[in-house]
Amino acid sequence: MQQQPARHSRETRLDMYVDRYASRTRGMTASEIRALFAVASRPEVVSLAGGMPNISGLPLDTIGSMVHELVAEHGTEAMQYGSGQGVPMLREQICDVMALEGIEAHPDDVVVTVGSQQAVDLVTRIFCDPGDVVICEAPSYVGALGVFRAYECEVVHAEMDADGLVPAALRDALAAAAAAGQRVKFLYTIPNFHNPAGVSLSEPRRREVLEIAREHDLLVLEDNPYGLLGFDEEPRRALRADEAERVVYLGSFSKTFAPGMRVGWALAPHAVREKLVLAQESSTLCPPSFSQLMISSYLAGQDWMGQVKQFREMYRERRDAMLEALDDLMPDGTTWTVPAGGFYVWLTLPPGLDAKAMLPRAVTARVAYVPGTAFYADEFGSQCMRLSYCYPTPERIREGVRRLAAVVEQELDLRATFGVATKVQPRSYDTPNTDLT
Ligand SMILES: Cc1ncc(COP(=O)(O)O)c(C=O)c1O
């Protein structure tokens, strides 16, 4: 009997569509640390890894009544398709929220999205062809890097220090792209309480970054989900407040209200806004009416600013617990950033240690973090890790840091006994990044 090798080999493959996927799916890979995180979510492990907002303080009974009222009074609107740009009333309220950061905007220029994550996706979709350059801070938000990879962009990192993005590094990145004949489509930046670096862009640097944008005709994508979560200060002035034509601003209700609502937005120059609405329509037809109306009535009828204040106080207490524990327990040579808001501390291990290689040992010691390499498009950051203080209680945070410090001590002992086990990477910010502390 004649054999049919091709068919047979296809059927025994794990994924019979493997040779049919679009080339852009090559960038869509599951994180190699995902399996470890399954272990890390066990209750005995203190997870300093996840960036989930801690919404245990939300008034769920009140929200339940709001749902009931919304369905009773506006049920057919809430259950129906809506405008691709978003509910007009909510867009007006979003303008009031942005006014807290000095932004004067018209609701016509706001596009509601499915979380700010979708806004990053839509902006990239309308601007980037494969091979186009996006400049990102080093490190940068892992979810945005995933989007840039999915659209086959080339990410060029620009360094940060304790005052956020270093303007000279931005100039260098622009010059390098120009010298290579590459087109920079935009700068992606998180100016406030950075994920993962925990730092914020200083006032003088905000001006300088905008000057550079004007000089180089550079579009800036300002991603600001944590802007209202500063611990000791009024909200900082947004880049968009001083430059309407060159900045696309992204906001979100995920950290100030509830991520499950999946409502964010983009504020864009008029022409860009039109393209974003078209992209939104082809992506989802419209953002969810139900969530938008819920958020709208929450903003109109509840003390949402009071709730944000409570969130800030809860996160500040957790930040303090983490910083105190790090100060008390971490071995010499370890450095970390001191966040003034948001969820994250960026920690740099003593020279020669590798956060990714160390992770299985940390999980065995019942503590988890995210290795720094997850936040780079180019495999740098191995000496660093992101620690989140947003979710565990202060006591658990201290216990997590105690376990982590013990693992780092062990690694240092191993290194003293057997020498440097990990390869030393050449780029300057992979040696102890004291600038970032
Ligand atoms: C910097 C940054 N941008 C965007 C997002 C996405 O947020 P969402 O889609 O929930 O608005 C996150 C979530 O953690 C984030 O940290």
The ligand as a MOL file (V3000), in Angstrom:
LIG
                    3D

  0  0  0     0  0            999 V3000
M  V30 BEGIN CTAB
M  V30 COUNTS 16 16 0 0 0
M  V30 BEGIN ATOM
M  V30 1 C 1.8830 51.1790 31.8420 0
M  V30 2 C 0.6130 50.4500 31.5670 0
M  V30 3 N -0.0730 50.7330 30.4650 0
M  V30 4 C -1.2200 50.1010 30.1630 0
M  V30 5 C -1.7210 49.1310 30.9940 0
M  V30 6 C -3.0110 48.4360 30.5910 0
M  V30 7 O -4.0300 48.7840 31.4530 0
M  V30 8 P -5.5730 48.6190 31.0850 0
M  V30 9 O -5.6690 47.9910 29.7290 0
M  V30 10 O -6.1470 47.7780 32.1570 0
M  V30 11 O -6.1150 50.0190 31.0740 0
M  V30 12 C -1.0410 48.7780 32.1600 0
M  V30 13 C -1.5380 47.7100 33.0370 0
M  V30 14 O -0.9220 47.2780 33.9550 0
M  V30 15 C 0.1630 49.4740 32.4610 0
M  V30 16 O 0.8630 49.2030 33.5680 0
M  V30 END ATOM
M  V30 BEGIN BOND
M  V30 1 1 1 2
M  V30 2 1 2 3
M  V30 3 2 2 15
M  V30 4 2 3 4
M  V30 5 1 4 5
M  V30 6 1 5 6
M  V30 7 2 5 12
M  V30 8 1 6 7
M  V30 9 1 7 8
M  V30 10 2 8 9
M  V30 11 1 8 10
M  V30 12 1 8 11
M  V30 13 1 12 13
M  V30 14 1 12 15
M  V30 15 2 13 14
M  V30 16 1 15 16
M  V30 END BOND
M  V30 END CTAB
M  END
